[in-house]
Amino acid sequence: MSAKDLPRELRSVQVLIRFGFRLAIMIGFAVFAGIGFGKSFVALLWMSALICALVGVVKRELPFAANLNHWDEMTAYVALCALGTGIVQHL
């Protein structure tokens, strides 16, 4: 099997599993942060969104592709970041 035979795009299920694992890792790091769970989790979500955007640009993925990709993952991180920011500000 050569590199040409491998699929270039991940299936949507693989992207969802990757998103879940990354989210679990971020929650684990945020639990032990010194500045508090909410603020550290929002910061980690923001950094993850930026990294996903950078990877999407480098891999030249299309933002509105049929399969999920880094752009969709970035959108989910931004939405969670906005939600987390709203919750942290009201506490």
N, C-alpha and C positions, 0 to 999 in steps of 0.2 A: 504494500500500500504506500503510495507516494503522497507528497504534500498536495499535489493537484487533485487527488481523489477525496480529500477531506472537505467537508462543507465549510464555506467561508462565514456563514451566518449561524448563530446559535438559535436553537428553537426557543420559543417563548417560555416553555416550561423551564428550560435551563436558566434563563434570565431571571425568572421568578424565584427559583431556588437560590441563585447567586445573591439576589436582593435580600432574601430571608436570612441567609448566612451572614451577610455583611451587616444587616440590621442587628442581629443577635450579638455580633462582635462589638458593634458600637454601644449597645446597651450594656454589655459587660464592662467596657472601658468607662462608660459614664457613671456606672454605679460606684466605682472606686475613685472618682475624680475628687480633688480637693475643693473645687469651687461649687460643688453641688451637682446633682444629677441633671436637673433641667438645663442649666446653662451649658454644661459640658456636652449634653446630648444635642442641643441646638448647634453648638460649634462643630461637632463631628458631622452632623447632617449637612451643614453648609460646606464643609471641606469635601465631603463625599460628592455633593452635587457638582462642585467645581472640577473634581477629578473625573467624574463621569462625562462632563462636557468636554474636557480635554481629550479623553480617550475616544469619545465620539468623533471629534475633529480629526484626530490622528488616524483613526481607522476609516475615516471617510464614510461613516454610516449616515444613512438618510434619516432625517428627523421623523418623517411620517411613513416609515416602512411598514410592510404587512406584518412582519415579526417584531417582537419587542427587542429593543437594543439599548445602548447606553443612554440615548436621549430620553427614552421612556423612564429609565431608572433615575436619571437626573431630575425629571419632572416629579417623580414620586418623592425624592429626597427634598426638593424645594417645597412641595406641599406639606410634608411632615415638619420641615423646618419652620414654615409659616405658622402651622398649628402649634408647634412647640413654643415658638416665640410668644404667641398670644396667651398661651397657658402660663408661661413663666412670668409674663408681665402682670398677670392678675393675681399672682400668689404673693 
